[in-house]
Amino acid sequence: MTASNRTFAQIRQALLDREEVALVDVREEAPFAESHPLFAANIPLSKLELEVYSRIPRLNTYVTVYDNGEGLAQIAAQRLQTLGYTEVSLLEGGLDGWRNAGGELFIDVNVPSKSFGELVESQRHTPSLAAEEVQALLDSNADVVVLDARRFDEYQTMSIPTGISVPGAELVLRARELAPDPATRIIVNCAGRTRSIIGTQSLINAGIANPVSALRNGTIGWTLAGQTLQHGQARRFAPTSEAHRQIAAKDARRVADKARVGRATLADLQRWQQDAARTTYLFDVRTPEEFEAGHLPGARSTPGGQLVQETDHVASVRGARLVLADDDGVRANMSASWLAQLGWDVHVLDDLQPAHFSEQGAWVAPVPAPQQAELISPHTLAEWQAHGDTAVLDFTASAHYVKRHIPGAWWALRAQLPHALRKVPAAERYVLTCGSSQLARLAVAEVQALTGKPVFLLRDGTASWIAAQLPLEEGETRLASPRIDRYRRPYEGTDSPREAMQAYLDWEFGLVDQLARDGTHGFYVI
């Protein structure tokens, strides 16, 4: 089936009319971060089958795919049709077509949320303190508490001295427990700007009595000021008392009502989920640990702070309906208040009882039925390697490959297999792996078609090789593809160049003007 074309003008009008729009960039994340439309969702062709069913769950959604002339979009369109999607189009002219038609293009990732954060600060004048001011408060043992609004793993990588991990959606629920004296100053930080702005404004919107400020420019600002970060810290929020929960729930509901968040029952949810003409996402905004202990059937674990920060990673259909759930009356309401301002049709489930959280375990992404593959054990692979004539292809994330991989394995991008195989010495047989073997399994038939040789799948992937305590290599030893699968964020890690950090901040400062030029965002600020 041949995919039709959809124009920039058609997509722009659909966004303005608040229709459902799934505009999908099928390049790898690094080129995506160099240039893309505001509401484009990045679902790389390399792992399309593993992500698309959860991110675009309704098969008759209007899906438009594009690339930048690499030839990936046509393959993606055909693959989507094979997966059952019935309304698949190509963006007319690809990325150049968008640009030439006058469409605004953005850099970086999670741009809707980051640009919205800048809009919030510009309109609400969210208070902030420079890194030097916060350092002076800490040095003088002032009555101050630093709350880190990022994910716990980000906090552990680097954190402000004395900082406590309180991911964004937890702030209103936990702040009174961590700063019970209204005179205590609360400082909210992230790595850059967005989550500290949204976290600080969350506490202000909820009416907490304490003075609250964002750490201006986050850990980037701290580093640029020449100040020392901590590493490997494990300070986390404590349980919240029932009295504080009730106060926070009342405050959060007031904020949600002001943002015009919808209310919903389980009966509403069931009716919406049966609607074939509208996409509905169900997100549990509590911590992953709480989700695993018990959650609503069909819900996806999306901690609220990250849901607001990375909405496009999970809800890739702009204009869809979002339904949020928690068990405390705080986190869903606060998360929904921001999503509503971000232009989403968002509802919070009311009157949930403990018995409703009946499913247990981690969220499992829906994927197509696994393709057939001949499996081998780690020890069989080790024997084959000892005799030669066996090539190992590793399709894991490049960062995981660099950290550790099977000796002799070549790292490759699935979407670039024809090019990658030219770099790999010809072999009599090929063994494919990745972290779990799930992605590698998708490439088995493709490698067979390209090489004409027997292709095998390492059972349970590189994890089984590690479990067997077989030797490992590290580093960029054999790269058959360029490492473009992940964009290097200037605010992650501890070794980003100072110039990149400053350039990132300068870019964020210009986002409000760029939003105005784009004109399709539909954001508002309460």
Summary of the structure (lengths in Angstrom):
residues: 526
radius of gyration: 24.0
end to end distance: 46.5
largest distance: 72.2
contacts: 1818
relative contact order: 0.13
helix: 43%
strand: 17%
